[in-house]
Amino acid sequence: MPSANTTFTIATLPGDGIGVEILPPTMALLDTLAAHFGSFSFKFDVRRDCGAAYYRECGEDCSKAAFECARAADAILLGAMGLPDVRLPSGTEIAPHLRMREEFGLYAGVRPVKAFPNTLRRLADPRAEKIDLVILRESTEGLFYTQGRGEVIGDSEARETLRITRPTTEKLCDTAFQIARRRKAKGGKGLVTCVDKANVFRAFAFFRKIFDERARLNPDITAAHNYVDAQALDLVRRPWDFDVLVMENMFGDILSDLGGGLVGGMGMAPCAELGDSHGLFQPAHGSAPDIAGCDLANPTATILSAAMMLDWLSVRSGHAALGDAAVMLEAAVDAAFTARQLRPKEFGGDQGLVAATAAVNTALETIMHARG
């Protein structure tokens, strides 16, 4: 059992662009929750020696000290990494968090796609208000396995390698069924859909085979299949019909952005990257250097990522109050949108980062007061 007052160390990596702006107000919300509950607190170890700006200055994407800080922390909270004008010699962008995925075994990329009240709807169908699904993206192999390993032969051919392994795919599928089971307990559909291209590629037929094996071990959850091209179509035609979608890395990278677009934009897209021993939490959007310093960023994805961090820490530590805090933080976002107090400029509102965060804080204070 956790002690009465437990301090959790959070490796805090602001990174680049708006990442530097969106983390401090989110940290303040977390401290507000800690003060309310009184049974836990946070030590934010803020490291600026990681990201594209650091690479431009020092020639490395992440210092050894920052990397080891992330390894030792109870959780990692990341802002955004990368700048379009800062590239490695290979021509690819600076992305130290991809190394963290591999080094820390962060195989499960959890990407919620949820329609909040009074937010932008890309689909006119009234059922779009019911969109509430999770894209589970394998984050250490698939086509991304080849990151840094690809080759250009002469100037006439380039090759990358896609890798699917049984141990990682089994853990990924088990995570999908666990997420679906937790959602079902709260009224969810209890459905996991395997998204692949098994009709063409042997690697995806292998992925599907493992999914079916794990599905048989989880008979309380409905298992389904969809080819990735059909799934892209169905996310436009009927996204409200889905619950948990599990897929390879590149497919998840693409479809999760589509999902973000369905519910308002990437400023609404939180993300957790989970392994057996580590968890990294970040908004799924980029560093948006074109709006950095302009008080234009939408903090919603970062705040919701922090709520996911609280929930994960609760499960890992057995500290139930963290789970209650997670519920309160997401409820504050929902309440602020419902009351039209939260109106991000990202999709036509009149609030920048400061005002939008204040709206969530006001809603959170109201909820904490009501619940005692």
Secondary structure, DSSP 8 states (H G I E B T S, - for coil): ---SSEEEEEEEEEESTTHHHHHHHHHHHHHHHHHHH-SEEEEEEE--SBSHHHHHHHSSSB-HHHHHHHHHSSEEEEEE---TT-B-TTS-B--HHHHHHHHHT--EEEEEEE--TTS--SS-SGGGGG-EEEEEEE-SSBGGGGTTT-EEETTTEEE---B--HHHHHHHHHHHHHHHHHHHHTT---EEEEEE-TTT-HHHHHHHHHHHHHHHT-TTSEEEEEEHHHHHHHHHH-GGG-SEEEE-HHHHHHHHHHHHHHTT-GGG-EEEEE-SS-EEEEESS---TTTTTTT----HHHHHHHHHHHHHHHHHH--HHHHHHHHHHHHHHHHHHHTT---BGGGT-SB-HHHHHHHHHHHHHHHHHHH-
